[in-house]
Amino acid sequence: MIRIFQRFCMGILLLIALPCLSAQECRSADTAGAITTANVMKVRLEIFLATLVGDTTVRYVVHRHDITHKPRNPDDLVLDLTFNTNTGPVTLSRKHCYIHSTSWRYERDGSIILTYFVYSDRMAFQDNMGSVLKLEDVTITVSEDATRPRPAVLMEEQIVAHGIRHLSYLAKTANRNLLDVISPESLRRFNAMESLLAGKFN
């Protein structure tokens, strides 16, 4: 009888202890999850809305979004952010646009930047807003170390120039999707642009 009573008491103690152990394990799991989340690399989306306003002149605006906690295809996010949200001073139509992912880069704050270009001949800027850039005024990025290609200095203008020249290359190689949405005049401008690398090493 005494042994039966001892076993009964041990069972009660186990029933009391197990929920406590489970709660501790859950707290440990939550803490580990919090640490993992805090250490996730940030991902930002950089969307340039651009149009040619001269043979080598570009008017553009740029929108930047933190997409670290948006586990979706960036292509879909660009579509949503460009055509389903307020794009500021720009008016554009999806059927007249060409969207291209032109580059990605690592920033010193520990984030990855995904760059997209949204180009259209029919992009309208309210009150001539946006930045204006002449390609010939932009220097090519320079890296000092062939094993570390990211340049020490990277300007927004260089990113824009690279994106436009990227589209120029696609036009010269008869990319059908691009040719379907640009005018003969824009095709002439793209074909006339000087082919330059995105960057070089010293």
Buried (B, 14 or more C-beta within 10 A) or exposed (E): EEEEEEEEEEEEEEEEEEEEEEEEEEEEEEEEEEEEEEEEEBBBBBBBBBBBBEBBBBBBBBBEBEBBEBEEEBEEBBBEBBBEEEBEEBEBEEEBBBBBBBBEBEEEEEBBBBBBBBBBBBBEBEEEEBBEBEBEEBEBBEBEEEEEEEBEEBEEBBBBBBBBBBBBBBBBEEBEEBBEBBEEEBBEBBEEBEEBEBBEEE
